[in-house]
């Protein structure tokens, strides 16, 4: 196996991890935010999505991929170490 093959395998593995994270986020979004509802228009959807992500998802919700702190707590810990 040459270097190109290894990069391709690593690239596919990374793509699967990103895809899994995206699918997890979308599932969470549908379950926690939409609650079987829908948006009236695109502007409303953008506003609601931004508000949800910035005021709840990134600040309060615990993430298993980070070891269960919220993203805000994770960043505070990470940046205080550097």
Biotite code that builds the C-alpha atoms (Angstrom):
import biotite.structure as struc

atoms = struc.array([
    struc.Atom([0.000, 0.000, 0.000], chain_id="A", res_id=1, res_name="UNK", atom_name="CA", element="C"),
    struc.Atom([1.553, 3.297, -1.039], chain_id="A", res_id=2, res_name="UNK", atom_name="CA", element="C"),
    struc.Atom([1.041, 6.748, 0.502], chain_id="A", res_id=3, res_name="UNK", atom_name="CA", element="C"),
    struc.Atom([-1.792, 7.590, -1.898], chain_id="A", res_id=4, res_name="UNK", atom_name="CA", element="C"),
    struc.Atom([-3.797, 4.556, -0.785], chain_id="A", res_id=5, res_name="UNK", atom_name="CA", element="C"),
    struc.Atom([-3.333, 5.450, 2.887], chain_id="A", res_id=6, res_name="UNK", atom_name="CA", element="C"),
    struc.Atom([-4.455, 9.040, 2.297], chain_id="A", res_id=7, res_name="UNK", atom_name="CA", element="C"),
    struc.Atom([-7.516, 7.797, 0.450], chain_id="A", res_id=8, res_name="UNK", atom_name="CA", element="C"),
    struc.Atom([-8.436, 5.423, 3.289], chain_id="A", res_id=9, res_name="UNK", atom_name="CA", element="C"),
    struc.Atom([-7.868, 8.133, 5.913], chain_id="A", res_id=10, res_name="UNK", atom_name="CA", element="C"),
    struc.Atom([-9.924, 10.533, 3.821], chain_id="A", res_id=11, res_name="UNK", atom_name="CA", element="C"),
    struc.Atom([-12.827, 8.059, 3.628], chain_id="A", res_id=12, res_name="UNK", atom_name="CA", element="C"),
    struc.Atom([-12.665, 7.412, 7.370], chain_id="A", res_id=13, res_name="UNK", atom_name="CA", element="C"),
    struc.Atom([-12.703, 11.134, 8.093], chain_id="A", res_id=14, res_name="UNK", atom_name="CA", element="C"),
    struc.Atom([-15.632, 11.602, 5.730], chain_id="A", res_id=15, res_name="UNK", atom_name="CA", element="C"),
    struc.Atom([-17.581, 8.895, 7.575], chain_id="A", res_id=16, res_name="UNK", atom_name="CA", element="C"),
    struc.Atom([-16.913, 10.572, 10.935], chain_id="A", res_id=17, res_name="UNK", atom_name="CA", element="C"),
    struc.Atom([-18.037, 13.942, 9.572], chain_id="A", res_id=18, res_name="UNK", atom_name="CA", element="C"),
    struc.Atom([-21.097, 12.340, 8.023], chain_id="A", res_id=19, res_name="UNK", atom_name="CA", element="C"),
    struc.Atom([-21.985, 10.634, 11.313], chain_id="A", res_id=20, res_name="UNK", atom_name="CA", element="C"),
    struc.Atom([-21.603, 13.915, 13.200], chain_id="A", res_id=21, res_name="UNK", atom_name="CA", element="C"),
    struc.Atom([-23.774, 15.719, 10.641], chain_id="A", res_id=22, res_name="UNK", atom_name="CA", element="C"),
    struc.Atom([-26.455, 13.034, 10.820], chain_id="A", res_id=23, res_name="UNK", atom_name="CA", element="C"),
    struc.Atom([-26.403, 13.187, 14.604], chain_id="A", res_id=24, res_name="UNK", atom_name="CA", element="C"),
    struc.Atom([-26.770, 16.980, 14.540], chain_id="A", res_id=25, res_name="UNK", atom_name="CA", element="C"),
    struc.Atom([-29.647, 16.827, 12.071], chain_id="A", res_id=26, res_name="UNK", atom_name="CA", element="C"),
    struc.Atom([-31.410, 14.194, 14.176], chain_id="A", res_id=27, res_name="UNK", atom_name="CA", element="C"),
    struc.Atom([-30.979, 16.324, 17.277], chain_id="A", res_id=28, res_name="UNK", atom_name="CA", element="C"),
    struc.Atom([-32.172, 19.400, 15.425], chain_id="A", res_id=29, res_name="UNK", atom_name="CA", element="C"),
    struc.Atom([-35.314, 17.670, 14.185], chain_id="A", res_id=30, res_name="UNK", atom_name="CA", element="C"),
    struc.Atom([-36.099, 16.160, 17.576], chain_id="A", res_id=31, res_name="UNK", atom_name="CA", element="C"),
    struc.Atom([-35.295, 19.068, 19.892], chain_id="A", res_id=32, res_name="UNK", atom_name="CA", element="C"),
    struc.Atom([-36.035, 22.106, 17.784], chain_id="A", res_id=33, res_name="UNK", atom_name="CA", element="C"),
    struc.Atom([-38.627, 21.282, 15.174], chain_id="A", res_id=34, res_name="UNK", atom_name="CA", element="C"),
    struc.Atom([-40.703, 18.881, 17.277], chain_id="A", res_id=35, res_name="UNK", atom_name="CA", element="C"),
    struc.Atom([-42.603, 17.762, 14.149], chain_id="A", res_id=36, res_name="UNK", atom_name="CA", element="C"),
    struc.Atom([-43.259, 21.372, 13.120], chain_id="A", res_id=37, res_name="UNK", atom_name="CA", element="C"),
    struc.Atom([-42.112, 23.330, 10.104], chain_id="A", res_id=38, res_name="UNK", atom_name="CA", element="C"),
    struc.Atom([-41.073, 26.847, 9.160], chain_id="A", res_id=39, res_name="UNK", atom_name="CA", element="C"),
    struc.Atom([-43.296, 29.328, 7.372], chain_id="A", res_id=40, res_name="UNK", atom_name="CA", element="C"),
    struc.Atom([-40.518, 30.738, 5.186], chain_id="A", res_id=41, res_name="UNK", atom_name="CA", element="C"),
    struc.Atom([-36.754, 30.681, 4.658], chain_id="A", res_id=42, res_name="UNK", atom_name="CA", element="C"),
    struc.Atom([-36.113, 33.855, 6.663], chain_id="A", res_id=43, res_name="UNK", atom_name="CA", element="C"),
    struc.Atom([-37.948, 32.421, 9.652], chain_id="A", res_id=44, res_name="UNK", atom_name="CA", element="C"),
    struc.Atom([-36.025, 29.172, 9.347], chain_id="A", res_id=45, res_name="UNK", atom_name="CA", element="C"),
    struc.Atom([-32.674, 30.992, 9.244], chain_id="A", res_id=46, res_name="UNK", atom_name="CA", element="C"),
    struc.Atom([-33.542, 33.081, 12.295], chain_id="A", res_id=47, res_name="UNK", atom_name="CA", element="C"),
    struc.Atom([-34.798, 30.123, 14.315], chain_id="A", res_id=48, res_name="UNK", atom_name="CA", element="C"),
    struc.Atom([-31.834, 27.922, 13.356], chain_id="A", res_id=49, res_name="UNK", atom_name="CA", element="C"),
    struc.Atom([-29.320, 30.614, 14.264], chain_id="A", res_id=50, res_name="UNK", atom_name="CA", element="C"),
    struc.Atom([-31.035, 31.262, 17.588], chain_id="A", res_id=51, res_name="UNK", atom_name="CA", element="C"),
    struc.Atom([-31.218, 27.553, 18.422], chain_id="A", res_id=52, res_name="UNK", atom_name="CA", element="C"),
    struc.Atom([-27.584, 26.882, 17.560], chain_id="A", res_id=53, res_name="UNK", atom_name="CA", element="C"),
    struc.Atom([-26.111, 29.966, 19.215], chain_id="A", res_id=54, res_name="UNK", atom_name="CA", element="C"),
    struc.Atom([-28.263, 30.135, 22.343], chain_id="A", res_id=55, res_name="UNK", atom_name="CA", element="C"),
    struc.Atom([-28.764, 26.456, 23.142], chain_id="A", res_id=56, res_name="UNK", atom_name="CA", element="C"),
    struc.Atom([-26.862, 23.922, 21.041], chain_id="A", res_id=57, res_name="UNK", atom_name="CA", element="C"),
    struc.Atom([-23.423, 25.562, 21.346], chain_id="A", res_id=58, res_name="UNK", atom_name="CA", element="C"),
    struc.Atom([-23.789, 26.835, 24.889], chain_id="A", res_id=59, res_name="UNK", atom_name="CA", element="C"),
    struc.Atom([-25.846, 24.379, 26.941], chain_id="A", res_id=60, res_name="UNK", atom_name="CA", element="C"),
    struc.Atom([-26.281, 21.034, 25.191], chain_id="A", res_id=61, res_name="UNK", atom_name="CA", element="C"),
    struc.Atom([-23.818, 18.328, 26.232], chain_id="A", res_id=62, res_name="UNK", atom_name="CA", element="C"),
    struc.Atom([-21.912, 16.596, 23.416], chain_id="A", res_id=63, res_name="UNK", atom_name="CA", element="C"),
    struc.Atom([-20.707, 13.004, 23.702], chain_id="A", res_id=64, res_name="UNK", atom_name="CA", element="C"),
    struc.Atom([-18.019, 13.636, 21.064], chain_id="A", res_id=65, res_name="UNK", atom_name="CA", element="C"),
    struc.Atom([-16.439, 16.221, 23.404], chain_id="A", res_id=66, res_name="UNK", atom_name="CA", element="C"),
    struc.Atom([-16.611, 14.081, 26.540], chain_id="A", res_id=67, res_name="UNK", atom_name="CA", element="C"),
    struc.Atom([-19.967, 15.587, 27.616], chain_id="A", res_id=68, res_name="UNK", atom_name="CA", element="C"),
    struc.Atom([-19.162, 19.237, 28.297], chain_id="A", res_id=69, res_name="UNK", atom_name="CA", element="C"),
    struc.Atom([-21.054, 21.801, 26.265], chain_id="A", res_id=70, res_name="UNK", atom_name="CA", element="C"),
    struc.Atom([-19.087, 23.240, 23.332], chain_id="A", res_id=71, res_name="UNK", atom_name="CA", element="C"),
    struc.Atom([-18.687, 26.500, 25.260], chain_id="A", res_id=72, res_name="UNK", atom_name="CA", element="C"),
    struc.Atom([-17.244, 24.637, 28.269], chain_id="A", res_id=73, res_name="UNK", atom_name="CA", element="C"),
    struc.Atom([-14.999, 22.565, 25.993], chain_id="A", res_id=74, res_name="UNK", atom_name="CA", element="C"),
    struc.Atom([-13.606, 25.688, 24.314], chain_id="A", res_id=75, res_name="UNK", atom_name="CA", element="C"),
    struc.Atom([-13.037, 27.391, 27.658], chain_id="A", res_id=76, res_name="UNK", atom_name="CA", element="C"),
    struc.Atom([-11.106, 24.347, 28.916], chain_id="A", res_id=77, res_name="UNK", atom_name="CA", element="C"),
    struc.Atom([-9.160, 23.979, 25.665], chain_id="A", res_id=78, res_name="UNK", atom_name="CA", element="C"),
    struc.Atom([-8.173, 27.632, 25.364], chain_id="A", res_id=79, res_name="UNK", atom_name="CA", element="C"),
    struc.Atom([-7.240, 27.920, 29.054], chain_id="A", res_id=80, res_name="UNK", atom_name="CA", element="C"),
    struc.Atom([-4.694, 25.118, 28.487], chain_id="A", res_id=81, res_name="UNK", atom_name="CA", element="C"),
    struc.Atom([-3.016, 26.940, 25.584], chain_id="A", res_id=82, res_name="UNK", atom_name="CA", element="C"),
])
